[in-house]
Amino acid sequence: MVYIGVDGGGTKTALAAYENGELIASSRVGACNYNFIGVDAAVKNLVDGIASLGISLDRVGAVGIGDPSIDDVVPDGADSPTAQFLKQAEAAIGVPVFIRSDAYMTLFALSGGEEPAVLMLSGTGSMGIAEDAAGKTTIVGGWGCLTSDEGSGYFIALEGIKAALQAADEIAPATSLTDAVVDYFGVNSPRELIGVFYGEKAPDIAAFSRVVAECAIGGDKVANEILLRAAAFLAAYTLRLIEISGARLVGVYGSVLCNDKLVRKEFERLVLEKYPDIRLCEPSISPENAAAIYAQKQLLKSIS
């Protein structure tokens, strides 16, 4: 029997089919975040993605979806967008569909649901999720860019831009970030950035976090301090989740924690300083693989 795992996203969706634990097909299609594109469009992308795997549906036991549209579990209420998406997806595919948040599926990729675990995610946004021995999940962070999403790429970028502009106004220490932000957004002076930030098309603020990291590597003290603050926020979220869940397995995921060496080093130092017995690692399987395993376990549980 084949199990299909889906890692939904705001811009793309990754699908993978597994038989006897072995990957037999994979595909990528458009977004499945129905909060952005609507339920009908999200279901169509899901159905098209499953069709692109080239597997007959009579071989499929179940589908697991890491849903970017929800915080943790499927919301109550038959009229909720999630309930409508699930109903339409099952009707279109004809097999059981099991949904959890994309964050939970990444946590499941870490622990397999076999032990308490904590996962801290930091990419464009940031959030933490934990599952305790009783299967209860707890979420921290993930409040979105309007509140800075502390510890995220967006947070790092925004703090870097603010430091650059404050330095330009000579109310904060001089920093290479001032020249860097002008170069990055393709303007001639800091004042021209107003037109960039408030023009018709919103710029990709979070991507500037990579420039902040480059400035820190180059020895800029202001940029370095921003990265240390980001690591401190991520560590604080993680320590709270460890305290709540009793977990001794901690995973990290996302471009900031996995690729930024300075943030990762400071994050590990702060976490291990308080909990030196923690196992700290990255998930060993993909979120779509985890979603397929989750679907298989849920299906077997439902028929046992």
TAMO-V581518 format. One record per residue. N is the residue number from 1. PSI is psi in degrees with one decimal (999 if undefined). Layout:
# TAMO-V581518
N,PSI ; N,PSI
This chain:
# TAMO-V581518
1,141.9 ; 2,139.2 ; 3,133.5 ; 4,130.2 ; 5,141.0 ; 6,126.5 ; 7,96.3 ; 8,157.4 ; 9,170.2 ; 10,-26.6 ; 11,-24.4 ; 12,160.6 ; 13,129.6 ; 14,132.8 ; 15,146.8 ; 16,140.2 ; 17,134.2 ; 18,138.0 ; 19,123.4 ; 20,36.0 ; 21,-0.7 ; 22,136.9 ; 23,125.2 ; 24,-14.8 ; 25,151.9 ; 26,159.4 ; 27,162.0 ; 28,136.9 ; 29,-170.6 ; 30,-175.4 ; 31,150.0 ; 32,13.6 ; 33,95.9 ; 34,-15.7 ; 35,-24.7 ; 36,-42.1 ; 37,-3.7 ; 38,155.3 ; 39,-46.4 ; 40,-46.1 ; 41,-37.7 ; 42,-42.0 ; 43,-40.9 ; 44,-44.3 ; 45,-39.5 ; 46,-48.1 ; 47,-43.0 ; 48,-38.6 ; 49,-42.3 ; 50,-40.1 ; 51,-36.1 ; 52,-14.3 ; 53,-19.3 ; 54,31.2 ; 55,130.5 ; 56,134.2 ; 57,-20.9 ; 58,-6.9 ; 59,-10.6 ; 60,127.6 ; 61,-42.8 ; 62,164.3 ; 63,133.6 ; 64,135.9 ; 65,125.3 ; 66,104.8 ; 67,118.3 ; 68,-4.4 ; 69,-9.4 ; 70,160.4 ; 71,-40.3 ; 72,-69.0 ; 73,168.8 ; 74,125.0 ; 75,150.6 ; 76,155.8 ; 77,122.4 ; 78,-20.0 ; 79,-2.0 ; 80,150.3 ; 81,-36.4 ; 82,-43.9 ; 83,-39.1 ; 84,-41.3 ; 85,-46.0 ; 86,-45.4 ; 87,-47.1 ; 88,-36.5 ; 89,-46.1 ; 90,-38.3 ; 91,-38.5 ; 92,-35.4 ; 93,-36.5 ; 94,14.8 ; 95,162.1 ; 96,139.4 ; 97,128.5 ; 98,127.1 ; 99,134.1 ; 100,172.2 ; 101,156.6 ; 102,-32.0 ; 103,-42.2 ; 104,-41.5 ; 105,-34.1 ; 106,-36.8 ; 107,-41.7 ; 108,-32.4 ; 109,-27.1 ; 110,-47.0 ; 111,-18.5 ; 112,15.0 ; 113,14.8 ; 114,-14.6 ; 115,159.0 ; 116,140.2 ; 117,156.3 ; 118,139.1 ; 119,126.9 ; 120,122.2 ; 121,133.6 ; 122,107.4 ; 123,-120.8 ; 124,-44.2 ; 125,-176.3 ; 126,148.7 ; 127,161.8 ; 128,148.6 ; 129,142.5 ; 130,152.1 ; 131,129.1 ; 132,-175.1 ; 133,-23.4 ; 134,1.2 ; 135,7.2 ; 136,132.8 ; 137,149.6 ; 138,136.9 ; 139,139.1 ; 140,154.5 ; 141,-156.8 ; 142,28.9 ; 143,-10.3 ; 144,170.6 ; 145,-21.9 ; 146,-21.8 ; 147,17.4 ; 148,-18.6 ; 149,62.3 ; 150,134.8 ; 151,-7.0 ; 152,174.1 ; 153,-38.1 ; 154,-44.2 ; 155,-48.3 ; 156,-45.0 ; 157,-46.6 ; 158,-41.8 ; 159,-36.6 ; 160,-41.8 ; 161,-43.9 ; 162,-43.2 ; 163,-38.4 ; 164,-44.1 ; 165,-35.6 ; 166,-36.1 ; 167,-38.9 ; 168,-33.6 ; 169,-1.5 ; 170,37.4 ; 171,4.0 ; 172,163.9 ; 173,145.2 ; 174,145.4 ; 175,148.3 ; 176,-11.9 ; 177,-26.4 ; 178,-50.2 ; 179,-36.4 ; 180,-40.7 ; 181,-34.1 ; 182,-46.2 ; 183,-43.8 ; 184,-42.3 ; 185,5.7 ; 186,39.9 ; 187,175.6 ; 188,-18.7 ; 189,159.0 ; 190,-36.6 ; 191,-28.3 ; 192,-14.1 ; 193,-22.6 ; 194,-43.3 ; 195,-31.2 ; 196,-47.2 ; 197,-29.4 ; 198,25.7 ; 199,-172.4 ; 200,-36.3 ; 201,120.6 ; 202,132.4 ; 203,161.8 ; 204,90.0 ; 205,-45.9 ; 206,-32.5 ; 207,-21.6 ; 208,-13.5 ; 209,-32.3 ; 210,-34.7 ; 211,-38.2 ; 212,-43.1 ; 213,-40.2 ; 214,-40.3 ; 215,-39.0 ; 216,-44.1 ; 217,-33.6 ; 218,-0.6 ; 219,7.6 ; 220,119.8 ; 221,-35.7 ; 222,-45.8 ; 223,-40.3 ; 224,-41.9 ; 225,-36.0 ; 226,-43.8 ; 227,-37.5 ; 228,-37.9 ; 229,-39.2 ; 230,-44.8 ; 231,-37.3 ; 232,-40.9 ; 233,-46.6 ; 234,-39.2 ; 235,-39.6 ; 236,-43.9 ; 237,-45.2 ; 238,-44.5 ; 239,-37.1 ; 240,-41.8 ; 241,-36.4 ; 242,-43.4 ; 243,-41.2 ; 244,-43.4 ; 245,-20.1 ; 246,14.8 ; 247,148.7 ; 248,9.0 ; 249,120.2 ; 250,126.1 ; 251,154.4 ; 252,148.2 ; 253,148.6 ; 254,159.2 ; 255,-35.4 ; 256,-52.5 ; 257,-26.0 ; 258,-23.0 ; 259,-25.7 ; 260,104.7 ; 261,-35.4 ; 262,-45.2 ; 263,-45.7 ; 264,-43.3 ; 265,-45.2 ; 266,-38.5 ; 267,-48.9 ; 268,-40.5 ; 269,-46.2 ; 270,-38.7 ; 271,-47.6 ; 272,-23.1 ; 273,-36.8 ; 274,-34.8 ; 275,77.8 ; 276,-14.2 ; 277,3.2 ; 278,140.3 ; 279,116.3 ; 280,121.4 ; 281,179.0 ; 282,148.3 ; 283,140.1 ; 284,-10.9 ; 285,162.2 ; 286,158.1 ; 287,-35.6 ; 288,-34.3 ; 289,-44.5 ; 290,-39.3 ; 291,-36.0 ; 292,-43.5 ; 293,-40.7 ; 294,-44.3 ; 295,-42.4 ; 296,-45.6 ; 297,-40.6 ; 298,-37.6 ; 299,-46.3 ; 300,-36.4 ; 301,-37.3 ; 302,-22.6 ; 303,-1.8 ; 304,999
